[in-house]
């Protein structure tokens, strides 16, 4: 079985969503679907997931100029999931990082 959850997202916007709407953000496996994400979070954190919203981000091409010339590369692609938990349940992300 592949590792569905890669890491939690701790941004200012997601912190506001956590406090106001009980939503948490995670970077997940690019090929994972919503059902797999919900099951992985329920199993790892022992909470009940109400909904899962996902977003796929394509890698961007980056160029860097060096003394030896131009260096081109790409940023990695990733998938982000915003998970809504049942009312009254929380996840302590600080201790999990």
MOPAC internal coordinates of N, CA, C and O (Angstrom, degrees):
PM7 1SCF
backbone

  N    0.0000 0     0.00 0     0.00 0    0    0    0
  C    1.4572 1     0.00 0     0.00 0    1    0    0
  C    1.5229 1   109.34 1     0.00 0    2    1    0
  O    1.2310 1   120.74 1   -44.95 1    3    2    1
  N    1.3253 1   116.18 1   135.05 1    3    2    1
  C    1.4532 1   119.70 1  -178.54 1    5    3    2
  C    1.5310 1   110.65 1   -81.09 1    6    5    3
  O    1.2310 1   121.29 1   -19.33 1    7    6    5
  N    1.3030 1   115.14 1   160.67 1    7    6    5
  C    1.4554 1   121.67 1   179.18 1    9    7    6
  C    1.5271 1   108.18 1   -83.86 1   10    9    7
  O    1.2310 1   120.08 1   -72.44 1   11   10    9
  N    1.3337 1   117.45 1   107.56 1   11   10    9
  C    1.4630 1   121.72 1  -174.76 1   13   11   10
  C    1.5291 1   110.75 1   -74.99 1   14   13   11
  O    1.2310 1   119.98 1   134.31 1   15   14   13
  N    1.3245 1   117.64 1   -45.69 1   15   14   13
  C    1.4602 1   121.52 1  -178.58 1   17   15   14
  C    1.5226 1   109.75 1   -86.13 1   18   17   15
  O    1.2310 1   120.21 1   -56.88 1   19   18   17
  N    1.3283 1   117.21 1   123.12 1   19   18   17
  C    1.4600 1   121.12 1   179.39 1   21   19   18
  C    1.5221 1   110.42 1   -90.67 1   22   21   19
  O    1.2310 1   120.53 1   124.60 1   23   22   21
  N    1.3497 1   116.59 1   -55.40 1   23   22   21
  C    1.4618 1   120.72 1   178.21 1   25   23   22
  C    1.5201 1   109.04 1  -164.62 1   26   25   23
  O    1.2310 1   120.21 1   -23.03 1   27   26   25
  N    1.3257 1   117.20 1   156.97 1   27   26   25
  C    1.4712 1   119.26 1   175.14 1   29   27   26
  C    1.5212 1   110.62 1   -78.15 1   30   29   27
  O    1.2310 1   120.75 1   -26.70 1   31   30   29
  N    1.3104 1   116.17 1   153.30 1   31   30   29
  C    1.4561 1   122.15 1   175.66 1   33   31   30
  C    1.5213 1   108.80 1   -99.86 1   34   33   31
  O    1.2310 1   120.46 1   -54.31 1   35   34   33
  N    1.3116 1   116.73 1   125.69 1   35   34   33
  C    1.4539 1   121.50 1   179.08 1   37   35   34
  C    1.5194 1   108.31 1  -121.65 1   38   37   35
  O    1.2310 1   120.87 1   -92.94 1   39   38   37
  N    1.3322 1   115.94 1    87.06 1   39   38   37
  C    1.4569 1   121.29 1   178.07 1   41   39   38
  C    1.5179 1   108.79 1  -118.96 1   42   41   39
  O    1.2310 1   120.80 1   -11.85 1   43   42   41
  N    1.3072 1   116.07 1   168.15 1   43   42   41
  C    1.4630 1   120.61 1  -179.47 1   45   43   42
  C    1.5289 1   111.31 1   -65.23 1   46   45   43
  O    1.2310 1   120.34 1   139.54 1   47   46   45
  N    1.3088 1   116.95 1   -40.46 1   47   46   45
  C    1.4602 1   120.74 1   179.88 1   49   47   46
  C    1.5292 1   111.26 1   -65.80 1   50   49   47
  O    1.2310 1   120.19 1   137.08 1   51   50   49
  N    1.3409 1   117.25 1   -42.92 1   51   50   49
  C    1.4587 1   120.33 1   179.61 1   53   51   50
  C    1.5251 1   111.75 1   -70.36 1   54   53   51
  O    1.2310 1   119.91 1   150.88 1   55   54   53
  N    1.3154 1   117.77 1   -29.12 1   55   54   53
  C    1.4633 1   120.35 1   174.98 1   57   55   54
  C    1.5209 1   110.42 1   -64.52 1   58   57   55
  O    1.2310 1   120.19 1   139.58 1   59   58   57
  N    1.3265 1   117.24 1   -40.42 1   59   58   57
  C    1.4631 1   121.26 1   176.17 1   61   59   58
  C    1.5274 1   111.13 1   -64.79 1   62   61   59
  O    1.2310 1   119.95 1   139.51 1   63   62   61
  N    1.3363 1   117.70 1   -40.49 1   63   62   61
  C    1.4606 1   120.83 1   177.25 1   65   63   62
  C    1.5235 1   111.56 1   -65.23 1   66   65   63
  O    1.2310 1   120.35 1   143.62 1   67   66   65
  N    1.3264 1   116.93 1   -36.38 1   67   66   65
  C    1.4557 1   120.86 1   179.05 1   69   67   66
  C    1.5141 1   110.75 1   -64.67 1   70   69   67
  O    1.2310 1   120.39 1   134.66 1   71   70   69
  N    1.3026 1   116.85 1   -45.34 1   71   70   69
  C    1.4639 1   120.77 1  -178.56 1   73   71   70
  C    1.5202 1   112.23 1   -70.56 1   74   73   71
  O    1.2310 1   119.62 1   141.27 1   75   74   73
  N    1.3309 1   118.33 1   -38.73 1   75   74   73
  C    1.4513 1   120.75 1  -174.45 1   77   75   74
  C    1.5161 1   115.54 1   -89.79 1   78   77   75
  O    1.2310 1   120.29 1   140.53 1   79   78   77
  N    1.3573 1   117.06 1   -39.47 1   79   78   77
  C    1.4595 1   120.17 1  -170.81 1   81   79   78
  C    1.5253 1   114.11 1  -123.43 1   82   81   79
  O    1.2310 1   119.71 1  -173.48 1   83   82   81
  N    1.3186 1   118.17 1     6.52 1   83   82   81
  C    1.4703 1   123.12 1   178.64 1   85   83   82
  C    1.5338 1   111.49 1    59.99 1   86   85   83
  O    1.2310 1   120.44 1  -136.12 1   87   86   85
  N    1.3521 1   116.76 1    43.88 1   87   86   85
  C    1.4614 1   122.93 1   178.16 1   89   87   86
  C    1.5224 1   109.42 1  -114.35 1   90   89   87
  O    1.2310 1   120.96 1   -36.89 1   91   90   89
  N    1.3226 1   115.77 1   143.11 1   91   90   89
  C    1.4641 1   122.47 1  -178.84 1   93   91   90
  C    1.5130 1   108.99 1  -128.35 1   94   93   91
  O    1.2310 1   120.16 1   -32.16 1   95   94   93
  N    1.3337 1   117.30 1   147.84 1   95   94   93
  C    1.4530 1   122.38 1  -178.67 1   97   95   94
  C    1.5103 1   112.40 1  -113.27 1   98   97   95
  O    1.2310 1   121.02 1   -37.30 1   99   98   97
  N    1.3326 1   115.66 1   142.70 1   99   98   97
  C    1.4627 1   122.19 1   179.38 1  101   99   98
  C    1.5229 1   109.35 1  -141.27 1  102  101   99
  O    1.2310 1   120.90 1   -33.44 1  103  102  101
  N    1.3272 1   115.89 1   146.56 1  103  102  101
  C    1.4566 1   120.99 1   166.02 1  105  103  102
  C    1.5218 1   105.08 1   -88.71 1  106  105  103
  O    1.2310 1   120.75 1   -52.46 1  107  106  105
  N    1.3314 1   116.17 1   127.54 1  107  106  105
  C    1.4670 1   120.83 1  -174.67 1  109  107  106
  C    1.5274 1   109.56 1  -123.28 1  110  109  107
  O    1.2310 1   120.97 1    -9.53 1  111  110  109
  N    1.3271 1   115.76 1   170.47 1  111  110  109
  C    1.4560 1   122.03 1   176.80 1  113  111  110
  C    1.5252 1   109.47 1   -57.59 1  114  113  111
  O    1.2310 1   120.35 1   -42.02 1  115  114  113
  N    1.3203 1   116.93 1   137.98 1  115  114  113
  C    1.4633 1   121.96 1  -173.36 1  117  115  114
  C    1.5304 1   112.02 1   -61.92 1  118  117  115
  O    1.2310 1   119.93 1   150.18 1  119  118  117
  N    1.3210 1   117.73 1   -29.82 1  119  118  117
  C    1.4614 1   121.23 1  -176.71 1  121  119  118
  C    1.5276 1   113.24 1  -100.00 1  122  121  119
  O    1.2310 1   119.48 1  -174.91 1  123  122  121
  N    1.3280 1   118.60 1     5.09 1  123  122  121
  C    1.4621 1   120.92 1  -179.72 1  125  123  122
  C    1.5219 1   110.19 1   -76.13 1  126  125  123
  O    1.2310 1   120.89 1   -36.90 1  127  126  125
  N    1.3430 1   115.91 1   143.10 1  127  126  125
  C    1.4563 1   119.16 1   176.63 1  129  127  126
  C    1.5304 1   109.91 1   -99.25 1  130  129  127
  O    1.2310 1   120.61 1    -3.40 1  131  130  129
  N    1.3335 1   116.44 1   176.60 1  131  130  129
  C    1.4636 1   121.13 1  -173.83 1  133  131  130
  C    1.5241 1   112.56 1   -64.71 1  134  133  131
  O    1.2310 1   120.19 1   144.64 1  135  134  133
  N    1.3181 1   117.23 1   -35.36 1  135  134  133
  C    1.4674 1   120.76 1  -179.81 1  137  135  134
  C    1.5215 1   110.34 1   -67.08 1  138  137  135
  O    1.2310 1   119.90 1   136.13 1  139  138  137
  N    1.3293 1   117.80 1   -43.87 1  139  138  137
  C    1.4609 1   121.58 1   178.06 1  141  139  138
  C    1.5224 1   111.22 1   -63.71 1  142  141  139
  O    1.2310 1   120.11 1   140.92 1  143  142  141
  N    1.3287 1   117.40 1   -39.08 1  143  142  141
  C    1.4628 1   121.15 1   179.38 1  145  143  142
  C    1.5225 1   110.46 1   -65.06 1  146  145  143
  O    1.2310 1   120.28 1   134.78 1  147  146  145
  N    1.3265 1   117.08 1   -45.22 1  147  146  145
  C    1.4699 1   121.06 1   179.80 1  149  147  146
  C    1.5231 1   111.29 1   -62.18 1  150  149  147
  O    1.2310 1   120.16 1   135.93 1  151  150  149
  N    1.3242 1   117.30 1   -44.07 1  151  150  149
  C    1.4753 1   120.77 1   179.90 1  153  151  150
  C    1.5214 1   111.30 1   -64.80 1  154  153  151
  O    1.2310 1   120.12 1   140.33 1  155  154  153
  N    1.3412 1   117.38 1   -39.67 1  155  154  153
  C    1.4650 1   120.47 1  -179.54 1  157  155  154
  C    1.5256 1   111.09 1   -65.70 1  158  157  155
  O    1.2310 1   119.90 1   139.93 1  159  158  157
  N    1.3346 1   117.79 1   -40.07 1  159  158  157
  C    1.4642 1   120.57 1   179.53 1  161  159  158
  C    1.5129 1   110.99 1   -70.46 1  162  161  159
  O    1.2310 1   120.16 1   139.26 1  163  162  161
  N    1.3328 1   117.30 1   -40.74 1  163  162  161
  C    1.4731 1   120.33 1   177.85 1  165  163  162
  C    1.5224 1   111.35 1   -62.80 1  166  165  163
  O    1.2310 1   120.45 1   141.74 1  167  166  165
  N    1.3206 1   116.75 1   -38.26 1  167  166  165
  C    1.4719 1   120.40 1  -179.29 1  169  167  166
  C    1.5287 1   111.67 1   -72.29 1  170  169  167
  O    1.2310 1   120.19 1   136.20 1  171  170  169
  N    1.3358 1   117.24 1   -43.80 1  171  170  169
  C    1.4654 1   120.53 1  -175.08 1  173  171  170
  C    1.5255 1   112.64 1   -73.72 1  174  173  171
  O    1.2310 1   120.04 1   137.09 1  175  174  173
  N    1.3413 1   117.52 1   -42.91 1  175  174  173
  C    1.4586 1   120.45 1  -173.04 1  177  175  174
  C    1.5304 1   113.73 1  -104.34 1  178  177  175
  O    1.2310 1   119.97 1   175.03 1  179  178  177
  N    1.3350 1   117.67 1    -4.97 1  179  178  177
  C    1.4698 1   123.45 1   179.24 1  181  179  178
  C    1.5284 1   111.62 1    55.84 1  182  181  179
  O    1.2310 1   121.22 1  -126.75 1  183  182  181
  N    1.3405 1   115.28 1    53.25 1  183  182  181
  C    1.4598 1   123.26 1   177.15 1  185  183  182
  C    1.5288 1   108.23 1  -129.69 1  186  185  183
  O    1.2310 1   120.53 1    -9.12 1  187  186  185
  N    1.3325 1   116.59 1   170.88 1  187  186  185
  C    1.4595 1   121.03 1   178.08 1  189  187  186
  C    1.5226 1   109.46 1  -107.84 1  190  189  187
  O    1.2310 1   120.54 1   -56.64 1  191  190  189
  N    1.3242 1   116.56 1   123.36 1  191  190  189
  C    1.4635 1   122.76 1  -177.39 1  193  191  190
  C    1.5289 1   108.93 1   -90.98 1  194  193  191
  O    1.2310 1   121.03 1   -49.98 1  195  194  193
  N    1.3379 1   115.63 1   130.02 1  195  194  193
  C    1.4647 1   121.08 1   178.19 1  197  195  194
  C    1.5202 1   110.80 1   -90.56 1  198  197  195
  O    1.2310 1   120.07 1   133.53 1  199  198  197
  N    1.3440 1   117.48 1   -46.47 1  199  198  197
  C    1.4611 1   120.04 1  -179.88 1  201  199  198
  C    1.5243 1   110.22 1  -150.42 1  202  201  199
  O    1.2310 1   121.39 1   -20.98 1  203  202  201
  N    1.3360 1   114.94 1   159.02 1  203  202  201
  C    1.4609 1   122.44 1   178.29 1  205  203  202
  C    1.5311 1   108.01 1  -132.85 1  206  205  203
  O    1.2310 1   120.18 1   -53.91 1  207  206  205
  N    1.3121 1   117.27 1   126.09 1  207  206  205
  C    1.4594 1   123.02 1   173.23 1  209  207  206
  C    1.5222 1   107.42 1  -114.38 1  210  209  207
  O    1.2310 1   120.32 1   -46.27 1  211  210  209
  N    1.3319 1   116.99 1   133.73 1  211  210  209
  C    1.4635 1   120.73 1  -177.36 1  213  211  210
  C    1.5197 1   111.07 1  -122.08 1  214  213  211
  O    1.2310 1   121.25 1   -27.62 1  215  214  213
  N    1.3413 1   115.20 1   152.38 1  215  214  213
  C    1.4512 1   123.22 1   176.50 1  217  215  214
  C    1.5172 1   108.75 1  -138.37 1  218  217  215
  O    1.2310 1   120.31 1   -46.96 1  219  218  217
  N    1.3187 1   117.02 1   133.04 1  219  218  217
  C    1.4576 1   121.67 1   176.70 1  221  219  218
  C    1.5203 1   109.01 1  -102.79 1  222  221  219
  O    1.2310 1   120.76 1   -46.56 1  223  222  221
  N    1.3232 1   116.15 1   133.44 1  223  222  221
  C    1.4609 1   122.14 1   179.03 1  225  223  222
  C    1.5200 1   109.11 1  -115.57 1  226  225  223
  O    1.2310 1   120.65 1   -52.25 1  227  226  225
  N    1.3222 1   116.36 1   127.75 1  227  226  225
  C    1.4546 1   120.84 1   176.88 1  229  227  226
  C    1.5191 1   109.31 1   -80.53 1  230  229  227
  O    1.2310 1   120.52 1   -30.34 1  231  230  229
  N    1.3123 1   116.60 1   149.66 1  231  230  229
  C    1.4547 1   120.61 1   175.09 1  233  231  230
  C    1.5144 1   110.54 1   -70.97 1  234  233  231
  O    1.2310 1   120.77 1   -37.32 1  235  234  233
  N    1.3171 1   116.13 1   142.68 1  235  234  233
  C    1.4594 1   120.62 1  -179.20 1  237  235  234
  C    1.5249 1   110.07 1  -100.03 1  238  237  235
  O    1.2310 1   120.87 1   -30.16 1  239  238  237
  N    1.3164 1   115.94 1   149.84 1  239  238  237
  C    1.4549 1   120.34 1   177.07 1  241  239  238
  C    1.5252 1   108.43 1   -84.93 1  242  241  239
  O    1.2310 1   120.64 1   -48.20 1  243  242  241
  N    1.3172 1   116.39 1   131.80 1  243  242  241
  C    1.4594 1   121.90 1  -179.75 1  245  243  242
  C    1.5188 1   109.38 1  -121.77 1  246  245  243
  O    1.2310 1   121.04 1   -33.93 1  247  246  245
  N    1.3278 1   115.62 1   146.07 1  247  246  245
  C    1.4569 1   122.18 1   177.99 1  249  247  246
  C    1.5205 1   108.76 1  -125.08 1  250  249  247
  O    1.2310 1   121.33 1   -43.32 1  251  250  249
  N    1.3293 1   115.07 1   136.68 1  251  250  249
  C    1.4645 1   120.56 1   179.32 1  253  251  250
  C    1.5222 1   107.94 1  -131.00 1  254  253  251
  O    1.2310 1   121.13 1   -48.75 1  255  254  253
  N    1.3150 1   115.44 1   131.25 1  255  254  253
  C    1.4549 1   120.09 1   178.05 1  257  255  254
  C    1.5177 1   109.39 1   -93.38 1  258  257  255
  O    1.2310 1   120.55 1   -50.68 1  259  258  257
  N    1.3325 1   116.56 1   129.32 1  259  258  257
  C    1.4602 1   122.67 1   178.30 1  261  259  258
  C    1.5216 1   108.67 1  -124.49 1  262  261  259
  O    1.2310 1   120.57 1    -0.66 1  263  262  261
  N    1.3132 1   116.51 1   179.34 1  263  262  261
  C    1.4765 1   120.31 1   177.96 1  265  263  262
  C    1.5275 1   111.76 1   -64.49 1  266  265  263
  O    1.2310 1   121.17 1   149.08 1  267  266  265
  N    1.3197 1   115.38 1   -30.92 1  267  266  265
  C    1.4576 1   119.57 1  -177.53 1  269  267  266
  C    1.5265 1   112.59 1   -87.65 1  270  269  267
  O    1.2310 1   119.75 1   178.10 1  271  270  269
  N    1.3118 1   118.09 1    -1.90 1  271  270  269
  C    1.4579 1   120.51 1   178.79 1  273  271  270
  C    1.5205 1   111.56 1   128.13 1  274  273  271
  O    1.2310 1   121.69 1    19.13 1  275  274  273
  N    1.2954 1   114.38 1  -160.87 1  275  274  273
  C    1.4578 1   121.30 1  -175.74 1  277  275  274
  C    1.5222 1   110.89 1   -87.24 1  278  277  275
  O    1.2310 1   120.52 1   -43.59 1  279  278  277
  N    1.3147 1   116.62 1   136.41 1  279  278  277
  C    1.4602 1   122.80 1   178.01 1  281  279  278
  C    1.5149 1   107.65 1  -120.09 1  282  281  279
  O    1.2310 1   120.39 1   -56.94 1  283  282  281
  N    1.3381 1   116.86 1   123.06 1  283  282  281
  C    1.4541 1   120.84 1   179.85 1  285  283  282
  C    1.5132 1   110.47 1  -111.34 1  286  285  283
  O    1.2310 1   121.36 1   -35.08 1  287  286  285
  N    1.3186 1   115.01 1   144.92 1  287  286  285
  C    1.4498 1   120.96 1   177.14 1  289  287  286
  C    1.5125 1   110.10 1  -156.37 1  290  289  287
  O    1.2310 1   120.98 1     3.72 1  291  290  289
  N    1.3035 1   115.72 1  -176.28 1  291  290  289
  C    1.4631 1   120.99 1  -179.91 1  293  291  290
  C    1.5204 1   109.31 1  -131.85 1  294  293  291
  O    1.2310 1   120.88 1   -33.46 1  295  294  293
  N    1.3340 1   115.93 1   146.54 1  295  294  293
  C    1.4599 1   120.16 1   170.90 1  297  295  294
  C    1.5245 1   107.28 1   -82.06 1  298  297  295
  O    1.2310 1   119.60 1   -27.08 1  299  298  297
  N    1.3174 1   118.36 1   152.92 1  299  298  297
  C    1.4589 1   119.34 1  -176.92 1  301  299  298
  C    1.5281 1   112.08 1   -72.34 1  302  301  299
  O    1.2310 1   121.20 1   -30.26 1  303  302  301
  N    1.3218 1   115.32 1   149.74 1  303  302  301
  C    1.4584 1   119.87 1   173.57 1  305  303  302
  C    1.5269 1   108.14 1   -82.60 1  306  305  303
  O    1.2310 1   120.71 1   -26.62 1  307  306  305
  N    1.3289 1   116.24 1   153.38 1  307  306  305
  C    1.4541 1   119.85 1   179.38 1  309  307  306
  C    1.5087 1   110.44 1  -154.05 1  310  309  307
  O    1.2310 1   121.12 1   -12.44 1  311  310  309
  N    1.3242 1   115.47 1   167.56 1  311  310  309
  C    1.4518 1   122.70 1   179.20 1  313  311  310
  C    1.5164 1   108.27 1  -124.70 1  314  313  311
  O    1.2310 1   120.96 1   -47.11 1  315  314  313
  N    1.3185 1   115.76 1   132.89 1  315  314  313
  C    1.4573 1   121.66 1  -178.79 1  317  315  314
  C    1.5204 1   108.68 1  -112.33 1  318  317  315
  O    1.2310 1   120.29 1   -40.86 1  319  318  317
  N    1.3354 1   117.06 1   139.14 1  319  318  317
  C    1.4570 1   122.03 1   178.19 1  321  319  318
  C    1.5218 1   109.07 1  -123.66 1  322  321  319
  O    1.2310 1   120.63 1   -48.01 1  323  322  321
  N    1.3415 1   116.40 1   131.99 1  323  322  321
  C    1.4566 1   122.71 1   173.21 1  325  323  322
  C    1.5227 1   106.11 1  -106.59 1  326  325  323
  O    1.2310 1   120.61 1   -61.73 1  327  326  325
  N    1.3328 1   116.43 1   118.27 1  327  326  325
  C    1.4561 1   122.60 1  -173.61 1  329  327  326
  C    1.5227 1   109.34 1  -110.07 1  330  329  327
  O    1.2310 1   120.44 1   -50.72 1  331  330  329
  N    1.3309 1   116.76 1   129.28 1  331  330  329
  C    1.4583 1   122.39 1   175.21 1  333  331  330
  C    1.5152 1   108.65 1  -100.90 1  334  333  331
  O    1.2310 1   120.98 1   -51.89 1  335  334  333
  N    1.3369 1   115.73 1   128.11 1  335  334  333
  C    1.4623 1   121.12 1  -179.79 1  337  335  334
  C    1.5200 1   111.00 1   -97.78 1  338  337  335
  O    1.2310 1   121.42 1   -17.04 1  339  338  337
  N    1.3316 1   114.89 1   162.96 1  339  338  337
  C    1.4607 1   121.38 1   176.38 1  341  339  338
  C    1.5206 1   109.61 1   -64.08 1  342  341  339
  O    1.2310 1   120.66 1   -32.00 1  343  342  341
  N    1.3272 1   116.34 1   148.00 1  343  342  341
  C    1.4625 1   122.46 1  -177.69 1  345  343  342
  C    1.5305 1   110.71 1   -54.90 1  346  345  343
  O    1.2310 1   120.67 1   -48.92 1  347  346  345
  N    1.3254 1   116.32 1   131.08 1  347  346  345
  C    1.4632 1   121.54 1   177.48 1  349  347  346
  C    1.5156 1   114.79 1    93.23 1  350  349  347
  O    1.2310 1   119.14 1   170.90 1  351  350  349
  N    1.3358 1   119.24 1    -9.10 1  351  350  349
  C    1.4595 1   122.18 1   179.89 1  353  351  350
  C    1.5224 1   109.65 1  -101.84 1  354  353  351
  O    1.2310 1   120.86 1   -33.61 1  355  354  353
  N    1.3304 1   115.95 1   146.39 1  355  354  353
  C    1.4546 1   121.35 1  -179.66 1  357  355  354
  C    1.5275 1   110.20 1  -137.77 1  358  357  355
  O    1.2310 1   121.36 1   -16.61 1  359  358  357
  N    1.3229 1   115.00 1   163.39 1  359  358  357
  C    1.4684 1   123.30 1   173.55 1  361  359  358
  C    1.5137 1   107.16 1  -122.92 1  362  361  359
  O    1.2310 1   120.19 1   -48.34 1  363  362  361
  N    1.3359 1   117.25 1   131.66 1  363  362  361
  C    1.4579 1   121.45 1   176.54 1  365  363  362
  C    1.5249 1   108.31 1   -91.89 1  366  365  363
  O    1.2310 1   120.51 1   -87.36 1  367  366  365
  N    1.3350 1   116.64 1    92.64 1  367  366  365
  C    1.4637 1   121.37 1  -176.29 1  369  367  366
  C    1.5121 1   113.34 1   -74.67 1  370  369  367
  O    1.2310 1   119.61 1   153.11 1  371  370  369
  N    1.3072 1   118.36 1   -26.89 1  371  370  369
  C    1.4693 1   121.26 1  -177.41 1  373  371  370
  C    1.5216 1   110.78 1   -63.93 1  374  373  371
  O    1.2310 1   119.53 1   139.62 1  375  374  373
  N    1.3076 1   118.49 1   -40.38 1  375  374  373
  C    1.4593 1   120.60 1  -179.56 1  377  375  374
  C    1.5283 1   111.22 1   -76.29 1  378  377  375
  O    1.2310 1   119.76 1   158.38 1  379  378  377
  N    1.3514 1   118.06 1   -21.62 1  379  378  377
  C    1.4642 1   121.75 1  -179.41 1  381  379  378
  C    1.5211 1   111.94 1   -81.85 1  382  381  379
  O    1.2310 1   119.39 1   157.47 1  383  382  381
  N    1.3320 1   118.77 1   -22.53 1  383  382  381
  C    1.4638 1   121.80 1  -178.32 1  385  383  382
  C    1.4830 1   106.99 1   -75.34 1  386  385  383
  O    1.2310 1   120.10 1   180.00 1  387  386  385

